[in-house]
Amino acid sequence: MKTYLVGGAVRDRLLDYPVKERDWLVVGETAEAMLALGFRPVGKDFPVFLHPASNEEYALARTERKTAPGYKGFAVYTAPDVTLEQDLLRRDLTVNAMAIAEDGELFDPFNGRRDLENRVLRHVSPAFSEDPVRILRVARFAARYAHLGFSVAEETLQLMRKMVAAGEADYLVAERVWAEVHKALLERTPAAFFQVLRDCGALRVVFPEIDALFGVPQPEKYHPEIDTGVHALMVLSQAARLSENAEVRLAALLHDLGKALTPSHHWPSHHGHEQKGLPVLASMCERLRVPNSFKALSSQVMQYHTHCHRALELRADTLVDMLQVIGAFKPDSRLDDFLLACEADARGRTGFEDRLYPQAEYIRGAAAAAVAVDTAAVLQSGLQGAQIGAAIQKLRGKAVNDYKQRYQATIAMEFS
């Protein structure tokens, strides 16, 4: 049995990048032989086995033939006569089509190492166009390696554009899209994922809600970058600086979806975009089957990011109402995640990238003051139902108002 280390482990080893998992290719064997050696079969599309000791994946060398549209329309052939080069030929990118033998020899029939050195993501063969998931994978690799200077080869972008024009991207199913998006959100430069999709035309197919933001202007006074789509990607980049949480990053990206609904004769103003975007967000999350925790935070940030920016100007009871709605008084409060996404929005503007965001500290202090309210007297007062909630909110409003006055006095002393 000839085994080779393949795929991402080879790529990342050559890049001196952390190797998260190792995949192995087996040449010259059958499924029956693997089973006899104690390997455990997994997967339905082609023969993949788990090593009996290490649990690492070992796949039999295979070739593929396109039989129908979409990413499942393939006939897979695997047999002892399939060569190493034939298996590598069916892979997506040259940087993923290298193998290392057990003696350490590198097999690189498609110049993947050269493309690594030149920081280029390039498809191996025209067969790339047979699988629409590869559009998403290329975008995700761009998100992973953009900080190292990687870019997508122009001929690969052209091929991706042809795939989109041919309708291949229409066959992407929600589960595969979300799986790739979730991974991309966790990468070093997640904005590169969406930029590559836009460059090849797939953004309007997969994320029409985000694509619709490009070309929509905002007031230059507050948004020197002007374009709302550009702003959205800048906000995502800032969120990646501030937090490793994928939910924070998605909420930051999607916070302004409502601006795409503003009639052009109202541009560059976007009055009420916070509320207008909520149905768009809900529809998008349903279509892509986005987990509820992502949807909840994105909805909160969309609805209240403007309140957050204007926190120091808000009346105490208005601030308490916002904190109540976003769950800031609950034991499992996600207030910090909410504030990080809002801070990313404030910083995601040309020239504002390193601007301080005192609103976050102020809101945390207001929430702490509200939580510290003693509600025992209200609970023992004989009030019923909604009366209890209203009384507690009134106490919290007073506590936040007192905190606001102390905060303003402190600021005044600092500047006096």
VEXDREN-2710 file (C-alpha; in Angstrom, 1 decimal):
% VEXDREN-2710
k/r/px/py/pz
1/MET/0.0/0.0/0.0
2/LYS/1.4/3.4/-1.0
3/THR/0.3/6.3/1.1
4/TYR/0.8/10.0/0.6
5/LEU/0.1/13.0/2.7
6/VAL/-2.1/15.3/0.5
7/GLY/-4.1/18.5/0.3
8/GLY/-4.1/21.2/3.0
9/ALA/-1.5/19.5/5.2
10/VAL/1.1/19.7/2.4
11/ARG/0.1/23.2/1.5
12/ASP/0.3/24.6/5.0
13/ARG/3.5/22.7/5.8
14/LEU/5.2/24.4/2.8
15/LEU/3.8/27.7/3.9
16/ASP/5.0/27.1/7.5
17/TYR/1.4/27.6/8.5
18/PRO/-0.3/25.7/11.3
19/VAL/-1.5/22.2/10.1
20/LYS/-4.9/21.5/11.7
21/GLU/-5.5/18.0/10.2
22/ARG/-3.8/15.5/7.9
23/ASP/-5.4/13.7/5.0
24/TRP/-3.9/10.7/3.4
25/LEU/-4.2/9.2/-0.1
26/VAL/-3.9/5.5/-0.8
27/VAL/-2.7/4.3/-4.2
28/GLY/-2.9/0.8/-5.5
29/GLU/-5.4/-0.7/-3.0
30/THR/-9.1/-1.7/-2.8
31/ALA/-11.8/-1.0/-0.3
32/GLU/-11.7/-4.7/0.7
33/ALA/-8.0/-4.5/1.4
34/MET/-8.6/-1.4/3.6
35/LEU/-11.3/-3.2/5.6
36/ALA/-9.1/-6.2/6.0
37/LEU/-6.4/-3.9/7.6
38/GLY/-8.9/-2.7/10.1
39/PHE/-9.8/0.7/8.5
40/ARG/-13.3/1.9/9.2
41/PRO/-15.3/3.2/6.2
42/VAL/-16.9/6.7/6.2
43/GLY/-18.6/8.8/3.6
44/LYS/-21.1/8.0/0.9
45/ASP/-19.7/9.6/-2.3
46/PHE/-16.3/7.8/-2.5
47/PRO/-14.2/5.4/-0.4
48/VAL/-12.8/7.1/2.7
49/PHE/-11.6/5.3/5.7
50/LEU/-10.5/6.1/9.2
51/HIS/-7.2/4.7/10.4
52/PRO/-7.7/2.1/13.2
53/ALA/-5.2/3.9/15.5
54/SER/-4.9/7.5/14.5
55/ASN/-8.5/8.1/13.2
56/GLU/-7.0/10.2/10.4
57/GLU/-8.7/10.0/7.0
58/TYR/-7.4/7.7/4.3
59/ALA/-9.0/8.0/0.8
60/LEU/-8.5/5.7/-2.1
61/ALA/-7.2/7.3/-5.2
62/ARG/-10.0/8.2/-7.6
63/THR/-11.1/10.0/-10.7
64/GLU/-14.5/11.8/-11.3
65/ARG/-16.7/12.3/-14.3
66/LYS/-19.4/15.0/-14.5
67/THR/-22.9/13.5/-15.0
68/ALA/-25.3/16.2/-13.9
69/PRO/-25.4/19.9/-12.8
70/GLY/-24.5/20.8/-9.3
71/TYR/-21.9/19.5/-6.8
72/LYS/-23.4/16.0/-6.5
73/GLY/-23.5/15.3/-10.2
74/PHE/-20.4/13.1/-10.4
75/ALA/-19.6/9.5/-11.1
76/VAL/-16.6/8.4/-9.1
77/TYR/-14.2/5.7/-10.2
78/THR/-11.8/4.2/-7.7
79/ALA/-9.5/1.2/-8.4
80/PRO/-5.9/0.1/-7.9
81/ASP/-5.0/1.3/-11.4
82/VAL/-5.8/5.0/-10.6
83/THR/-2.5/6.8/-10.3
84/LEU/-1.3/9.5/-7.9
85/GLU/-1.3/12.1/-10.7
86/GLN/-4.8/11.2/-11.9
87/ASP/-6.1/11.8/-8.4
88/LEU/-4.3/15.1/-8.0
89/LEU/-5.6/16.3/-11.4
90/ARG/-9.2/16.3/-10.1
91/ARG/-8.4/18.6/-7.2
92/ASP/-9.5/22.3/-7.2
93/LEU/-6.3/24.4/-6.8
94/THR/-2.7/23.8/-7.7
95/VAL/-1.7/24.6/-4.1
96/ASN/-4.0/21.7/-3.0
97/ALA/-2.8/19.3/-5.6
98/MET/0.6/18.3/-4.0
99/ALA/1.5/15.1/-2.2
100/ILE/4.3/14.0/0.1
101/ALA/5.4/10.3/0.0
102/GLU/6.4/8.4/3.1
103/ASP/10.1/9.0/2.4
104/GLY/9.5/12.8/2.3
105/GLU/9.6/13.2/-1.5
106/LEU/7.3/16.0/-2.8
107/PHE/5.1/15.2/-5.8
108/ASP/4.0/18.5/-7.5
109/PRO/2.8/17.8/-11.1
110/PHE/0.9/21.0/-11.4
111/ASN/3.4/23.5/-10.0
112/GLY/1.5/24.1/-6.7
113/ARG/4.7/25.0/-4.9
114/ARG/5.5/27.7/-7.5
115/ASP/2.0/29.2/-7.0
116/LEU/2.5/29.1/-3.2
117/GLU/5.8/31.1/-3.6
118/ASN/4.0/33.5/-5.9
119/ARG/1.0/33.8/-3.6
120/VAL/-1.5/32.7/-6.3
121/LEU/-4.7/30.6/-6.0
122/ARG/-5.0/28.9/-9.4
123/HIS/-7.2/26.1/-10.6
124/VAL/-5.7/22.8/-11.7
125/SER/-7.7/22.1/-14.8
126/PRO/-10.9/23.0/-16.6
127/ALA/-12.6/20.3/-14.5
128/PHE/-12.7/22.9/-11.8
129/SER/-15.8/24.3/-13.4
130/GLU/-17.8/21.1/-12.8
131/ASP/-18.3/21.7/-9.0
132/PRO/-19.9/25.0/-7.9
133/VAL/-18.8/24.5/-4.3
134/ARG/-15.3/25.3/-5.6
135/ILE/-16.3/28.9/-6.1
136/LEU/-16.9/29.1/-2.3
137/ARG/-13.8/27.2/-1.5
138/VAL/-11.6/29.6/-3.5
139/ALA/-13.2/32.5/-1.8
140/ARG/-12.6/30.9/1.6
141/PHE/-8.9/30.2/0.8
142/ALA/-8.6/33.9/-0.1
143/ALA/-10.0/34.8/3.3
144/ARG/-7.5/32.5/5.0
145/TYR/-4.4/33.6/3.1
146/ALA/-5.1/37.2/2.0
147/HIS/-2.9/38.5/4.8
148/LEU/0.0/36.6/3.3
149/GLY/-0.5/38.4/0.0
150/PHE/-2.5/35.7/-1.8
151/SER/-4.8/36.6/-4.7
152/VAL/-6.9/34.6/-7.2
153/ALA/-5.4/34.1/-10.6
154/GLU/-7.2/36.1/-13.3
155/GLU/-7.8/33.0/-15.4
156/THR/-9.4/31.3/-12.4
157/LEU/-11.6/34.3/-11.8
158/GLN/-12.6/34.2/-15.4
159/LEU/-13.5/30.5/-15.1
160/MET/-15.6/31.2/-12.0
161/ARG/-17.4/34.0/-13.8
162/LYS/-18.2/31.5/-16.6
163/MET/-19.6/29.1/-14.0
164/VAL/-21.8/31.7/-12.5
165/ALA/-23.0/32.8/-16.0
166/ALA/-23.8/29.1/-16.8
167/GLY/-26.0/28.9/-13.7
168/GLU/-23.7/26.5/-11.8
169/ALA/-23.9/28.7/-8.7
170/ASP/-27.7/28.3/-8.7
171/TYR/-27.2/24.7/-7.6
172/LEU/-25.5/25.5/-4.4
173/VAL/-27.6/24.3/-1.5
174/ALA/-28.1/26.1/1.8
175/GLU/-26.1/23.7/4.0
176/ARG/-23.0/23.8/1.8
177/VAL/-23.2/27.6/1.5
178/TRP/-23.5/28.1/5.3
179/ALA/-20.7/25.6/6.0
180/GLU/-18.3/27.6/3.8
181/VAL/-19.5/31.0/5.1
182/HIS/-19.1/29.9/8.7
183/LYS/-15.5/28.7/8.0
184/ALA/-14.8/31.9/6.1
185/LEU/-16.0/34.1/9.0
186/LEU/-13.5/32.4/11.3
187/GLU/-10.6/33.1/8.9
188/ARG/-8.0/35.9/9.3
189/THR/-9.5/38.1/6.6
190/PRO/-13.2/37.2/6.2
191/ALA/-13.9/40.2/4.0
192/ALA/-11.8/38.7/1.3
193/PHE/-14.3/35.8/1.0
194/PHE/-17.2/38.2/0.0
195/GLN/-14.9/40.3/-2.2
196/VAL/-13.9/37.3/-4.3
197/LEU/-17.6/36.3/-4.6
198/ARG/-18.3/39.8/-5.8
199/ASP/-15.4/39.8/-8.2
200/CYS/-16.7/36.6/-9.9
201/GLY/-20.4/37.6/-9.8
202/ALA/-21.4/34.9/-7.3
203/LEU/-22.3/37.4/-4.6
204/ARG/-25.5/38.4/-6.4
205/VAL/-26.5/34.7/-6.6
206/VAL/-25.6/33.5/-3.2
207/PHE/-25.9/36.7/-1.1
208/PRO/-28.1/39.1/-3.2
209/GLU/-28.9/41.1/0.0
210/ILE/-25.2/42.0/0.5
211/ASP/-24.6/42.5/-3.2
212/ALA/-27.5/45.0/-3.3
213/LEU/-25.5/47.3/-1.0
214/PHE/-22.8/48.1/-3.5
215/GLY/-23.5/51.3/-5.4
216/VAL/-25.7/52.7/-2.7
217/PRO/-24.3/55.9/-1.4
218/GLN/-24.1/57.2/2.2
219/PRO/-23.4/60.8/3.5
220/GLU/-19.7/61.5/2.8
221/LYS/-19.5/63.5/6.1
222/TYR/-20.0/60.4/8.1
223/HIS/-18.9/57.8/5.6
224/PRO/-15.9/59.0/3.6
225/GLU/-15.9/55.7/1.8
226/ILE/-19.5/56.6/0.6
227/ASP/-20.4/53.2/-0.9
228/THR/-22.5/51.1/1.5
229/GLY/-21.2/47.8/0.2
230/VAL/-17.6/48.9/0.7
231/HIS/-18.6/50.1/4.2
232/ALA/-20.0/46.6/5.0
233/LEU/-16.8/44.9/4.1
234/MET/-14.8/47.5/6.1
235/VAL/-17.0/46.8/9.1
236/LEU/-16.4/43.1/8.8
237/SER/-12.7/43.7/8.7
238/GLN/-12.9/45.8/11.8
239/ALA/-15.0/43.1/13.5
240/ALA/-12.2/40.6/12.7
241/ARG/-9.8/42.8/14.4
242/LEU/-12.0/43.1/17.5
243/SER/-13.3/39.6/17.9
244/GLU/-12.7/36.0/16.8
245/ASN/-16.5/35.3/17.3
246/ALA/-18.1/34.4/14.0
247/GLU/-21.5/35.7/15.3
248/VAL/-20.0/39.1/16.0
249/ARG/-18.5/39.2/12.5
250/LEU/-21.7/38.2/10.7
251/ALA/-23.7/40.8/12.7
252/ALA/-21.2/43.5/11.8
253/LEU/-21.4/42.6/8.1
254/LEU/-25.2/42.5/7.9
255/HIS/-26.1/45.5/10.0
256/ASP/-26.9/47.9/7.1
257/LEU/-28.9/45.5/4.8
258/GLY/-31.9/47.9/5.1
259/LYS/-30.0/50.7/3.2
260/ALA/-30.4/48.7/0.0
261/LEU/-34.2/49.4/0.3
262/THR/-33.9/53.2/0.4
263/PRO/-35.5/54.8/-2.7
264/SER/-32.7/56.4/-4.8
265/HIS/-34.4/59.8/-4.6
266/HIS/-33.7/59.7/-0.9
267/TRP/-30.0/59.0/-1.2
268/PRO/-27.7/59.4/0.5
269/SER/-30.0/59.5/3.6
270/HIS/-31.3/56.2/4.9
271/HIS/-34.0/57.1/7.4
272/GLY/-35.4/54.0/9.2
273/HIS/-33.0/51.5/7.6
274/GLU/-32.6/49.8/11.0
275/GLN/-36.2/48.5/10.9
276/LYS/-36.5/48.1/7.2
277/GLY/-33.6/45.6/7.1
278/LEU/-35.1/43.2/9.7
279/PRO/-37.4/41.3/7.3
280/VAL/-34.6/41.1/4.7
281/LEU/-32.3/39.6/7.4
282/ALA/-34.9/37.2/8.5
283/SER/-35.5/36.0/5.0
284/MET/-31.8/35.6/4.3
285/CYS/-31.3/33.6/7.5
286/GLU/-34.2/31.3/6.7
287/ARG/-32.9/30.7/3.2
288/LEU/-29.4/29.8/4.3
289/ARG/-30.5/28.1/7.5
290/VAL/-28.4/30.3/9.6
291/PRO/-28.4/29.2/13.3
292/ASN/-30.7/31.1/15.6
293/SER/-27.8/32.5/17.7
294/PHE/-26.3/34.2/14.6
295/LYS/-29.7/35.5/13.6
296/ALA/-30.5/36.9/17.1
297/LEU/-27.3/38.9/17.4
298/SER/-27.5/40.1/13.8
299/SER/-31.1/41.3/14.4
300/GLN/-30.1/43.2/17.6
301/VAL/-27.2/44.9/16.0
302/MET/-29.2/45.8/13.0
303/GLN/-32.1/47.3/15.0
304/TYR/-30.0/49.1/17.6
305/HIS/-26.6/50.0/16.2
306/THR/-27.7/53.6/15.7
307/HIS/-29.0/53.8/19.3
308/CYS/-25.6/52.4/20.4
309/HIS/-23.7/55.1/18.5
310/ARG/-25.9/57.8/20.1
311/ALA/-25.9/56.3/23.5
312/LEU/-24.6/59.4/25.3
313/GLU/-27.5/61.4/23.8
314/LEU/-30.3/59.0/24.6
315/ARG/-32.7/59.5/27.4
316/ALA/-32.2/57.0/30.3
317/ASP/-35.6/55.2/29.7
318/THR/-34.8/54.8/26.0
319/LEU/-31.4/53.3/26.8
320/VAL/-33.1/51.0/29.4
321/ASP/-35.6/49.9/26.8
322/MET/-32.8/49.0/24.3
323/LEU/-30.9/47.1/27.0
324/GLN/-34.1/45.2/27.9
325/VAL/-34.8/44.1/24.3
326/ILE/-31.2/42.9/23.6
327/GLY/-31.2/40.8/26.9
328/ALA/-28.6/42.8/28.7
329/PHE/-30.2/42.1/32.1
330/LYS/-30.2/38.3/31.7
331/PRO/-27.5/36.1/33.2
332/ASP/-26.5/34.9/29.7
333/SER/-26.3/38.5/28.4
334/ARG/-24.5/39.0/25.0
335/LEU/-24.0/42.7/25.6
336/ASP/-20.3/42.5/24.9
337/ASP/-20.9/40.8/21.5
338/PHE/-23.4/43.5/20.7
339/LEU/-21.1/46.3/21.6
340/LEU/-18.2/44.8/19.6
341/ALA/-20.3/44.6/16.5
342/CYS/-21.4/48.2/17.0
343/GLU/-17.8/49.3/17.6
344/ALA/-16.8/47.6/14.3
345/ASP/-19.5/49.6/12.5
346/ALA/-18.1/52.9/14.0
347/ARG/-14.6/52.0/13.0
348/GLY/-15.4/50.6/9.6
349/ARG/-15.1/53.9/7.8
350/THR/-12.3/55.5/6.0
351/GLY/-10.1/57.4/8.5
352/PHE/-12.0/56.1/11.6
353/GLU/-10.3/52.7/11.8
354/ASP/-8.5/53.4/15.1
355/ARG/-11.0/55.8/16.6
356/LEU/-11.9/55.2/20.3
357/TYR/-15.5/54.1/21.0
358/PRO/-16.5/55.4/24.5
359/GLN/-20.1/54.4/23.9
360/ALA/-19.2/50.8/24.8
361/GLU/-17.9/51.7/28.3
362/TYR/-20.8/54.0/28.9
363/ILE/-23.4/51.4/28.0
364/ARG/-21.7/48.7/30.1
365/GLY/-21.8/51.1/33.0
366/ALA/-25.5/51.9/32.4
367/ALA/-26.3/48.1/32.2
368/ALA/-24.5/47.5/35.5
369/ALA/-26.4/50.3/37.2
370/ALA/-29.7/48.9/36.0
371/VAL/-28.9/45.4/37.0
372/ALA/-27.9/46.6/40.5
373/VAL/-31.4/47.9/41.2
374/ASP/-33.0/46.2/44.2
375/THR/-36.3/44.8/43.0
376/ALA/-37.4/43.2/46.2
377/ALA/-39.7/46.1/47.2
378/VAL/-41.5/45.8/43.8
379/LEU/-41.9/42.1/44.0
380/GLN/-43.4/42.4/47.5
381/SER/-45.7/45.4/46.7
382/GLY/-48.7/43.4/45.6
383/LEU/-48.4/44.6/41.9
384/GLN/-49.5/42.0/39.3
385/GLY/-48.3/41.0/35.8
386/ALA/-47.2/43.8/33.6
387/GLN/-47.3/46.2/36.5
388/ILE/-44.3/44.5/38.0
389/GLY/-42.3/44.9/34.8
390/ALA/-43.2/48.5/34.4
391/ALA/-42.2/49.3/38.0
392/ILE/-38.9/47.6/37.6
393/GLN/-38.2/49.4/34.3
394/LYS/-39.0/52.7/36.1
395/LEU/-36.4/51.9/38.8
396/ARG/-33.9/50.9/36.2
397/GLY/-34.5/54.2/34.3
398/LYS/-33.8/56.2/37.5
399/ALA/-30.7/54.2/38.1
400/VAL/-29.4/54.8/34.6
401/ASN/-30.3/58.5/34.8
402/ASP/-28.3/58.8/38.0
403/TYR/-25.4/57.0/36.3
404/LYS/-25.7/59.3/33.3
405/GLN/-25.4/62.4/35.4
406/ARG/-22.4/61.0/37.3
407/TYR/-20.7/60.0/34.0
408/GLN/-21.3/63.5/32.5
409/ALA/-20.0/65.1/35.6
410/THR/-16.8/63.0/35.4
411/ILE/-16.3/63.9/31.7
412/ALA/-16.9/67.6/32.5
413/MET/-14.2/67.5/35.2
414/GLU/-11.7/65.8/32.9
415/PHE/-12.1/68.6/30.3
416/SER/-12.3/71.5/32.8
END
